[in-house]
Amino acid sequence: MLSNKRIQELELVMEFEKVEECFKEVSSWIENVGRKRLKETINLDDSLEMLLQAQKQFKEFDLVASEYCKRGQEALKKMNQWEDFSFVDVHSYRVKLQSYEDQLEEFCTQLDETRHRVCETVRLYEFFDKVRQAICCTEEGIKS
């Protein structure tokens, strides 16, 4: 039984190392690229044209960021099997995984919120642009 326990511990450590490698890559991208790009979208421009350009750039970033989120989430799913090994001492690995999971969850949430904010801001500016055009047309009609 002791031998089986040690074999399972080794298998889990090997699996964790693979997952950790993936998470290190995802984590590095989040910290070095993802968070910076999200901060850039905090202040959106005041013109519809500039806002549409920012939305296009964000959509390109969003595709890449979503892929990193997906990769991180898939790696986490692989580690769900650890719940079945309560007799194996994996506490230190769970702590690391929790840290990665928290970072990933926070970033993915920020990404979703930013995606929603950019979309809603564009919709609002498009609405105001239509209202402005309607007012201009109405004023021109009144002057004629």
Sine and cosine of phi, psi and omega as CSV:
sin_phi,cos_phi,sin_psi,cos_psi,sin_omega,cos_omega
0.00,0.00,-0.64,0.77,0.01,-1.00
-0.90,0.44,-0.64,0.77,0.02,-1.00
-0.90,0.44,-0.69,0.72,0.03,-1.00
-0.88,0.47,-0.64,0.77,0.02,-1.00
-0.88,0.47,-0.70,0.72,0.00,-1.00
-0.91,0.42,-0.64,0.77,0.02,-1.00
-0.89,0.45,-0.69,0.72,0.02,-1.00
-0.90,0.43,-0.64,0.77,0.05,-1.00
-0.88,0.48,-0.69,0.73,0.02,-1.00
-0.90,0.44,-0.67,0.74,0.02,-1.00
-0.89,0.46,-0.65,0.76,0.02,-1.00
-0.92,0.40,-0.64,0.77,0.03,-1.00
-0.89,0.45,-0.68,0.73,0.02,-1.00
-0.90,0.44,-0.68,0.74,0.03,-1.00
-0.90,0.43,-0.66,0.75,0.01,-1.00
-0.88,0.47,-0.65,0.76,0.00,-1.00
-0.87,0.49,-0.62,0.78,0.05,-1.00
-0.91,0.40,-0.71,0.70,-0.01,-1.00
-0.91,0.41,-0.66,0.75,-0.01,-1.00
-0.89,0.46,-0.61,0.79,0.04,-1.00
-0.88,0.48,-0.70,0.72,0.04,-1.00
-0.89,0.46,-0.71,0.70,-0.02,-1.00
-0.91,0.41,-0.58,0.81,0.04,-1.00
-0.89,0.46,-0.65,0.76,0.03,-1.00
-0.91,0.42,-0.73,0.69,0.01,-1.00
-0.89,0.45,-0.72,0.70,-0.01,-1.00
-0.88,0.48,-0.69,0.73,0.02,-1.00
-0.88,0.47,-0.69,0.73,0.01,-1.00
-0.90,0.43,-0.69,0.72,0.01,-1.00
-0.85,0.53,-0.75,0.66,-0.07,-1.00
-0.95,0.32,-0.65,0.76,-0.11,-0.99
-1.00,0.02,-0.41,0.91,-0.05,-1.00
-0.83,-0.56,-0.83,0.56,-0.15,-0.99
-0.84,0.54,-0.80,0.59,-0.04,-1.00
-0.89,0.45,-0.62,0.79,0.01,-1.00
-0.90,0.43,-0.68,0.74,-0.01,-1.00
-0.93,0.38,-0.59,0.81,0.05,-1.00
-0.91,0.42,-0.63,0.78,0.02,-1.00
-0.90,0.43,-0.55,0.84,0.00,-1.00
-0.91,0.42,-0.43,0.90,-0.04,-1.00
-1.00,-0.01,0.09,1.00,0.02,-1.00
-0.91,0.41,-0.74,0.68,-0.01,-1.00
-0.99,-0.17,0.98,-0.21,0.00,-1.00
-1.00,-0.02,0.53,-0.85,-0.07,-1.00
-0.92,0.39,0.28,-0.96,-0.10,-1.00
-1.00,0.02,-0.19,0.98,-0.01,-1.00
-0.97,-0.24,0.52,-0.86,0.00,-1.00
-0.87,0.49,-0.66,0.75,-0.01,-1.00
-0.87,0.50,-0.74,0.68,0.01,-1.00
-0.92,0.39,-0.58,0.81,0.01,-1.00
-0.92,0.39,-0.65,0.76,0.05,-1.00
-0.90,0.44,-0.61,0.79,0.07,-1.00
-0.90,0.43,-0.69,0.73,0.02,-1.00
-0.90,0.44,-0.61,0.79,0.03,-1.00
-0.91,0.42,-0.67,0.75,0.02,-1.00
-0.88,0.48,-0.71,0.70,0.03,-1.00
-0.90,0.44,-0.63,0.78,0.02,-1.00
-0.91,0.42,-0.64,0.77,0.01,-1.00
-0.87,0.49,-0.64,0.77,0.04,-1.00
-0.90,0.43,-0.70,0.71,0.06,-1.00
-0.89,0.45,-0.66,0.76,-0.04,-1.00
-0.87,0.50,-0.62,0.79,0.03,-1.00
-0.87,0.49,-0.72,0.70,0.00,-1.00
-0.92,0.38,-0.72,0.69,-0.03,-1.00
-0.89,0.46,-0.65,0.76,0.02,-1.00
-0.89,0.45,-0.59,0.81,0.04,-1.00
-0.91,0.42,-0.67,0.74,0.05,-1.00
-0.90,0.43,-0.65,0.76,0.05,-1.00
-0.88,0.47,-0.69,0.73,-0.01,-1.00
-0.89,0.45,-0.69,0.73,0.01,-1.00
-0.89,0.46,-0.67,0.75,0.03,-1.00
-0.90,0.43,-0.66,0.75,0.00,-1.00
-0.92,0.39,-0.62,0.79,0.05,-1.00
-0.91,0.42,-0.62,0.78,0.03,-1.00
-0.91,0.42,-0.62,0.78,0.04,-1.00
-0.89,0.45,-0.64,0.77,0.01,-1.00
-0.87,0.50,-0.59,0.81,0.02,-1.00
-0.88,0.48,-0.50,0.87,-0.07,-1.00
-1.00,0.02,-0.01,1.00,0.04,-1.00
-0.89,0.46,-0.41,0.91,0.01,-1.00
-0.89,0.45,-0.32,0.95,-0.03,-1.00
-0.90,0.44,-0.41,0.91,0.01,-1.00
-0.88,0.47,-0.46,0.89,-0.01,-1.00
-0.98,0.20,-0.18,0.98,-0.08,-1.00
-0.93,-0.36,0.83,0.56,-0.05,-1.00
-0.93,0.37,-0.37,0.93,-0.01,-1.00
-0.99,0.13,-0.16,0.99,0.01,-1.00
-1.00,-0.08,0.66,-0.75,-0.02,-1.00
-0.98,0.19,1.00,-0.09,-0.02,-1.00
-0.85,-0.53,0.32,0.95,-0.07,-1.00
-0.83,0.55,-0.73,0.68,-0.05,-1.00
-0.89,0.45,-0.55,0.84,0.03,-1.00
-0.96,0.30,-0.62,0.78,0.03,-1.00
-0.89,0.46,-0.60,0.80,0.03,-1.00
-0.89,0.46,-0.71,0.71,0.03,-1.00
-0.89,0.45,-0.71,0.71,0.01,-1.00
-0.87,0.49,-0.64,0.76,0.01,-1.00
-0.89,0.46,-0.62,0.78,0.04,-1.00
-0.89,0.46,-0.72,0.69,0.03,-1.00
-0.90,0.44,-0.68,0.73,-0.02,-1.00
-0.89,0.46,-0.68,0.74,0.02,-1.00
-0.88,0.47,-0.71,0.71,0.00,-1.00
-0.88,0.47,-0.71,0.70,-0.02,-1.00
-0.90,0.43,-0.71,0.70,-0.01,-1.00
-0.88,0.47,-0.69,0.72,0.01,-1.00
-0.88,0.47,-0.72,0.70,-0.02,-1.00
-0.91,0.42,-0.71,0.70,-0.02,-1.00
-0.89,0.46,-0.60,0.80,0.06,-1.00
-0.91,0.42,-0.71,0.71,0.03,-1.00
-0.89,0.46,-0.62,0.79,0.03,-1.00
-0.89,0.45,-0.72,0.69,0.03,-1.00
-0.88,0.48,-0.70,0.72,0.00,-1.00
-0.90,0.45,-0.66,0.75,0.01,-1.00
-0.92,0.39,-0.66,0.75,0.04,-1.00
-0.85,0.53,-0.72,0.69,0.00,-1.00
-0.91,0.43,-0.69,0.72,-0.03,-1.00
-0.90,0.44,-0.69,0.72,0.01,-1.00
-0.89,0.45,-0.70,0.71,-0.01,-1.00
-0.89,0.46,-0.72,0.70,0.00,-1.00
-0.92,0.40,-0.61,0.80,0.02,-1.00
-0.91,0.42,-0.68,0.73,0.04,-1.00
-0.88,0.47,-0.72,0.70,0.00,-1.00
-0.86,0.50,-0.66,0.75,0.00,-1.00
-0.91,0.42,-0.70,0.72,0.01,-1.00
-0.91,0.41,-0.60,0.80,0.04,-1.00
-0.90,0.43,-0.65,0.76,0.03,-1.00
-0.89,0.46,-0.76,0.65,0.00,-1.00
-0.89,0.45,-0.55,0.84,0.04,-1.00
-0.91,0.41,-0.66,0.76,0.05,-1.00
-0.91,0.42,-0.65,0.76,0.03,-1.00
-0.89,0.45,-0.70,0.71,0.01,-1.00
-0.87,0.49,-0.68,0.74,0.02,-1.00
-0.91,0.42,-0.63,0.77,0.01,-1.00
-0.91,0.41,-0.64,0.77,0.03,-1.00
-0.90,0.43,-0.68,0.73,0.01,-1.00
-0.88,0.48,-0.69,0.72,0.00,-1.00
-0.91,0.42,-0.63,0.78,0.02,-1.00
-0.92,0.40,-0.67,0.75,0.02,-1.00
-0.90,0.43,-0.64,0.77,0.01,-1.00
-0.92,0.39,-0.61,0.79,0.04,-1.00
-0.92,0.40,-0.59,0.81,0.00,-1.00
-0.94,0.34,-0.63,0.78,0.00,-1.00
-0.92,0.39,-0.47,0.88,-0.06,-1.00
-0.97,0.23,0.00,0.00,0.00,0.00
